């Protein structure tokens, strides 16, 4: 494998406005290409918007969703990839011929669709169907994979993806700044976003504190460290429907170190170079080799009824 420069982006999407969102995706892709990036990753549902979908009927969801491949957004991403000479990863809602709905994330290059992944643990809309398989694909000589948002909180998903051969895991999110049972969690007041240019300090304190980045740092680096993979985290910034998101899109190396991170209070991207040597030198590589699955294969694989509770979905409180 050769070194590979990847960009991860953040931007303030508009709910349901695919044309606008794709225009920002194109603008940031062009700029990343100028900096030598061969790949750029955007957040979960970056094409369609996200949180507003919690109030959509199935008919409205079907109107918003697209066939993959075959949808207009994939065609537009292909044109962007062709124009700027890089692979583009972005998220949207998908439908199939039987009107099933999925949370999807795609990788597209100049030739078209390279990979499609369906979120294993979707919850923003009751009509979404969970995905049923992992996704590993080749990109510029690297083995890549995708896990969307909540999928990364279930640690077995990250380990399973690594064992399937992934060196780089793209982790698109729409996360942070929402209520939870954990101490310090909660919404961030949208008024702080409106005043970000004249008074950024209160907003930055919220974004970087336990409502935001401090929580992320409790677990995200460990996913990369334990599995000796590169983690490409992408997250929106600004208003997502009536909720404020804090961005901080970042790239974490196999040592669990943040090697690039968006720091601005607006649309942005950062780049970092993936080097294959780190995959072998990192401690997680040794841990994987030292595993004794005969001790726990029956424990991990035992029958289990999956359930998930999302505190903020039915929370009528708009901001703290």
FENHUBEL-V299382 format. One record per pair of residues at least 6 apart in sequence whose C-alpha atoms are under 7 Angstrom apart, sorted by the first residue. I is the first residue (numbers start at 1). J is the second residue. D is the distance in Angstrom with one decimal. If there is no record, write none. Layout:
BEGIN
I/J/D + I/J/D
END
This chain:
BEGIN
1/141/5.5 + 1/142/6.4 + 1/276/6.4 + 3/273/6.4 + 3/274/5.5 + 3/275/4.9 + 3/276/6.8 + 4/273/5.4 + 4/274/5.0 + 4/275/6.9 + 5/36/6.9 + 5/37/4.9 + 5/38/5.9 + 5/39/7.0 + 5/271/6.6 + 5/272/5.5 + 5/273/4.2 + 5/274/6.1 + 6/37/5.2 + 6/38/6.0 + 6/39/4.8 + 6/40/5.8 + 6/271/5.5 + 6/272/5.7 + 6/273/6.4 + 7/32/6.5 + 7/37/6.0 + 7/39/6.0 + 7/40/4.5 + 7/41/6.3 + 7/269/6.3 + 7/270/5.4 + 7/271/4.2 + 7/272/6.6 + 8/40/5.6 + 8/41/4.8 + 8/42/6.3 + 8/232/6.7 + 8/233/7.0 + 8/234/5.9 + 8/249/6.2 + 8/250/6.5 + 8/269/5.5 + 8/270/5.7 + 8/271/6.5 + 9/41/6.1 + 9/42/5.3 + 9/234/6.1 + 9/249/6.2 + 9/268/5.8 + 9/269/4.0 + 9/270/6.6 + 10/42/6.6 + 10/234/6.4 + 10/235/5.7 + 10/236/4.9 + 10/237/6.0 + 10/247/5.7 + 10/249/6.0 + 10/267/5.5 + 10/268/5.5 + 10/269/6.2 + 11/236/5.2 + 11/237/5.3 + 11/266/6.4 + 11/267/4.1 + 11/268/6.5 + 12/236/5.8 + 12/237/5.1 + 12/238/5.0 + 12/239/6.4 + 12/267/6.5 + 13/21/5.7 + 13/46/6.5 + 13/49/6.1 + 13/240/6.9 + 14/21/6.6 + 14/49/6.0 + 15/48/6.4 + 15/49/4.4 + 15/50/6.8 + 15/52/6.4 + 15/241/6.4 + 16/48/5.0 + 16/49/5.6 + 17/48/6.4 + 18/47/5.3 + 18/48/5.4 + 21/46/6.8 + 21/47/5.4 + 22/47/6.1 + 26/80/6.0 + 29/40/6.5 + 30/84/5.8 + 33/84/6.1 + 33/86/6.8 + 37/271/6.9 + 38/86/4.5 + 38/87/6.2 + 39/86/5.3 + 39/87/4.6 + 39/88/5.9 + 40/87/6.4 + 40/88/5.2 + 40/89/6.3 + 41/88/6.1 + 41/89/4.6 + 41/90/6.3 + 41/234/6.7 + 42/89/6.0 + 42/90/5.0 + 42/172/6.7 + 42/234/5.6 + 43/90/6.3 + 43/91/6.5 + 43/172/4.5 + 43/173/5.4 + 43/174/6.7 + 43/234/4.7 + 43/235/4.9 + 43/236/6.1 + 44/90/6.8 + 44/91/4.8 + 44/148/6.8 + 44/172/4.9 + 44/173/4.9 + 44/174/5.9 + 45/91/4.1 + 45/92/4.3 + 45/93/6.9 + 46/90/6.0 + 46/91/5.2 + 46/92/6.5 + 47/90/6.8 + 47/91/5.9 + 47/92/5.5 + 48/92/5.4 + 50/240/6.9 + 51/124/6.8 + 51/240/6.2 + 51/241/5.9 + 52/241/5.4 + 53/124/6.6 + 53/125/6.2 + 54/124/5.2 + 54/125/4.8 + 58/127/6.2 + 62/95/6.6 + 65/93/4.7 + 65/94/4.8 + 65/95/5.6 + 66/93/6.6 + 66/94/4.9 + 66/95/5.5 + 67/94/5.8 + 67/95/5.4 + 67/96/6.0 + 68/94/6.6 + 69/113/6.9 + 77/88/6.9 + 77/108/6.5 + 78/108/5.9 + 78/109/5.8 + 78/110/5.3 + 78/111/6.8 + 78/112/5.2 + 79/110/6.8 + 81/87/5.6 + 81/88/6.2 + 81/108/7.0 + 81/109/5.1 + 81/110/4.9 + 82/109/6.8 + 82/110/4.1 + 85/110/6.9 + 86/109/6.4 + 87/107/6.7 + 87/108/5.6 + 87/109/4.4 + 88/107/5.7 + 88/108/5.3 + 88/109/6.4 + 89/106/5.5 + 89/107/4.4 + 89/108/6.3 + 90/105/5.7 + 90/106/5.7 + 90/107/6.9 + 91/104/5.8 + 91/105/4.2 + 91/106/6.3 + 92/103/6.4 + 92/104/5.5 + 92/105/6.3 + 93/102/5.8 + 93/103/4.9 + 93/104/5.6 + 94/101/5.7 + 94/102/5.0 + 94/103/6.2 + 94/104/5.9 + 95/101/4.6 + 95/102/6.3 + 100/129/6.6 + 101/127/6.6 + 101/128/4.9 + 101/129/5.7 + 102/118/6.2 + 102/128/5.2 + 102/129/5.3 + 102/130/6.7 + 103/118/5.6 + 103/119/5.4 + 103/122/6.7 + 103/128/7.0 + 104/116/6.8 + 104/117/5.6 + 104/118/4.5 + 104/119/6.2 + 105/116/5.9 + 105/117/5.3 + 105/118/6.6 + 106/115/5.6 + 106/116/4.5 + 106/117/6.4 + 107/113/6.2 + 107/114/5.4 + 107/115/5.1 + 107/116/6.6 + 108/114/5.2 + 115/137/6.6 + 117/135/6.0 + 117/146/6.6 + 118/131/4.6 + 119/130/6.1 + 119/131/5.2 + 119/148/5.7 + 120/130/4.9 + 120/131/4.4 + 120/132/6.4 + 120/151/6.2 + 121/130/5.8 + 121/150/6.3 + 121/151/5.9 + 122/128/6.6 + 122/130/6.0 + 134/161/6.7 + 135/145/5.6 + 135/146/6.4 + 136/143/6.6 + 136/144/5.5 + 136/145/4.6 + 136/166/6.3 + 137/143/5.7 + 137/144/5.3 + 137/145/6.3 + 138/144/6.1 + 142/167/6.7 + 143/165/6.4 + 143/166/4.8 + 143/167/5.3 + 143/168/6.5 + 144/166/5.0 + 144/167/5.9 + 144/168/4.7 + 144/169/5.8 + 145/166/5.8 + 145/168/6.3 + 145/169/4.7 + 145/170/6.1 + 146/169/5.4 + 146/170/4.7 + 146/171/6.1 + 147/169/7.0 + 147/170/6.4 + 147/171/5.3 + 148/171/5.5 + 148/172/5.3 + 148/173/6.2 + 149/171/6.4 + 149/172/5.9 + 149/173/4.4 + 149/174/6.8 + 151/157/6.5 + 152/158/6.3 + 158/223/6.9 + 159/227/6.5 + 162/227/6.5 + 167/229/5.0 + 167/230/6.4 + 168/229/5.6 + 168/230/4.7 + 168/231/6.1 + 169/229/7.0 + 169/230/6.2 + 169/231/5.1 + 169/232/6.2 + 170/231/6.1 + 170/232/4.7 + 170/233/6.4 + 171/231/6.7 + 171/232/5.6 + 171/233/4.8 + 171/234/6.4 + 172/233/5.7 + 172/234/4.7 + 172/235/6.3 + 173/234/5.9 + 173/235/5.0 + 174/235/5.4 + 174/236/6.2 + 175/235/6.9 + 175/245/7.0 + 176/211/6.2 + 176/212/5.0 + 176/245/6.6 + 177/185/6.8 + 177/186/5.5 + 177/187/4.7 + 177/188/5.8 + 177/211/4.9 + 177/212/5.6 + 177/244/6.8 + 177/245/6.1 + 178/185/6.4 + 178/186/4.6 + 178/187/4.6 + 178/312/6.2 + 179/185/5.3 + 179/186/4.0 + 179/187/6.1 + 179/311/6.2 + 179/312/5.5 + 180/186/6.6 + 180/311/5.7 + 184/210/5.2 + 184/211/5.9 + 185/210/6.1 + 185/211/4.6 + 186/211/5.8 + 187/319/5.1 + 187/320/5.7 + 188/206/6.7 + 188/244/6.2 + 188/319/5.9 + 188/320/6.1 + 189/319/5.1 + 189/320/5.7 + 190/244/6.0 + 192/202/7.0 + 192/203/5.4 + 193/203/6.8 + 193/238/6.9 + 196/203/6.7 + 206/212/6.8 + 207/213/6.3 + 207/246/5.4 + 208/214/6.0 + 212/246/6.7 + 221/252/6.6 + 221/256/4.6 + 221/257/6.8 + 222/256/6.2 + 224/230/5.9 + 224/231/5.7 + 224/252/6.7 + 224/253/6.6 + 224/254/5.2 + 224/256/5.4 + 225/254/5.2 + 225/255/5.1 + 225/256/4.5 + 225/284/5.8 + 226/284/4.6 + 227/284/4.9 + 227/285/6.6 + 228/254/4.2 + 228/255/6.8 + 228/279/5.6 + 228/282/5.7 + 228/283/6.9 + 228/284/4.5 + 228/285/5.4 + 229/253/6.6 + 229/254/4.6 + 229/279/6.4 + 230/252/5.7 + 230/253/4.6 + 230/254/5.3 + 231/251/5.8 + 231/252/5.1 + 231/253/6.5 + 232/250/6.4 + 232/251/4.8 + 232/252/6.6 + 233/249/5.5 + 233/250/5.2 + 233/251/6.0 + 234/249/4.5 + 234/250/6.6 + 235/247/4.9 + 235/248/6.8 + 235/249/5.4 + 236/245/6.1 + 236/246/6.8 + 236/247/4.9 + 237/245/4.8 + 237/246/4.8 + 237/247/4.2 + 237/266/6.5 + 238/244/5.3 + 238/245/5.2 + 238/246/6.6 + 239/245/6.3 + 242/318/6.9 + 248/261/6.0 + 248/262/5.0 + 248/263/6.2 + 249/261/5.7 + 249/262/5.4 + 250/258/6.8 + 250/260/5.5 + 250/261/4.1 + 250/262/6.3 + 251/258/5.8 + 251/259/5.8 + 251/260/5.3 + 251/261/6.5 + 252/258/4.4 + 252/259/5.8 + 253/259/6.7 + 254/278/6.2 + 254/279/6.1 + 254/282/5.8 + 255/282/5.4 + 259/272/6.7 + 260/270/6.1 + 260/271/6.4 + 260/272/6.1 + 261/270/6.1 + 262/268/6.5 + 262/269/6.0 + 262/270/5.9 + 279/285/6.8
END
